[in-house]
Amino acid sequence: AAIMNQVPLQRTSFGPYSRAMIRICKEESFHQRQGYDIMMKMAAGTPAQKKMAQDALNRFWYPSLMMFGPSDKESVHSEQSMAWKIKMNTNDELRQKFVDQTVPQAEYLGLTVPDENLKWNEDTGHYDFSQPDWSEFFDVLKGNGPCNQERLAARNSAWDDGKWVRDGLLAHAEKKAARKVAAE
């Protein structure tokens, strides 16, 4: 994981968000360092471990690019959020920063970013890269992600399994309310 410059998240015009970002950014920075440390160990490990590190990069590269949100031309709220200074960078700017910081880290680890169009562009001073499959992104948002059915099944099961607790709390509340009415 690339260590992104998270300070702009703390400089948003929305005070509660800005204050919350201080703690959140510290925690996320820890997760980024932890992830990179794990990838370093895996990439320097046995051939099987290096293969697992490469597999992880292959699986998570495009979902990582998607996490910044849709492209600026398809982002419904980006323009307004930028105008109000809630966001300090567009989705595409953040995605470009991520690529520019992550590719050298992957190369240092001896891993290959799974993008055949990835190349350094001397003119722009940035990496050129392929865009994610945005139809996949929007499918996930619509609830058609690869694990959506399992996630919903687990949530429904947890709800069903907790019925006895809700019923007990409701019965207790009703009993308490009845005692209060009787006492009056």
Residue pairs with C-beta under 8 A, 6 or more apart in sequence:
1 31
1 32
1 35
1 36
1 39
1 102
2 32
2 98
2 101
2 102
2 105
3 29
3 32
3 33
3 36
3 101
4 32
4 94
4 97
4 98
4 101
5 97
6 21
6 25
6 28
6 29
7 25
8 88
8 89
9 18
9 21
9 24
9 25
9 88
10 18
10 21
10 22
10 25
11 18
11 88
12 18
12 21
12 85
12 86
12 87
12 88
13 84
13 85
13 86
14 84
14 86
17 86
36 105
39 53
39 56
39 57
39 109
39 111
40 109
41 49
42 49
42 50
42 52
42 53
42 56
43 49
43 50
43 53
43 109
43 110
43 111
44 50
44 109
50 110
53 109
53 111
54 111
54 112
57 106
57 111
57 112
57 113
57 114
58 114
61 113
61 114
61 115
62 114
62 132
62 133
62 136
63 132
64 98
64 102
65 95
65 98
65 99
65 129
65 131
65 132
66 132
66 134
66 136
66 137
68 91
68 92
68 94
68 95
68 98
69 75
69 78
69 91
70 91
70 134
70 137
70 138
71 91
71 92
71 131
71 134
72 78
72 90
72 91
72 92
74 134
75 90
75 91
78 87
78 90
78 91
81 87
82 88
82 90
89 97
96 126
96 127
99 118
99 126
99 127
99 129
100 126
100 127
102 113
103 113
103 118
103 127
106 112
106 113
115 129
115 130
116 130
117 128
117 129
117 130
118 127
118 128
118 129
118 130
119 127
119 128
120 126
120 127
120 128
121 127
121 128
139 145
140 146
140 148
143 152
145 151
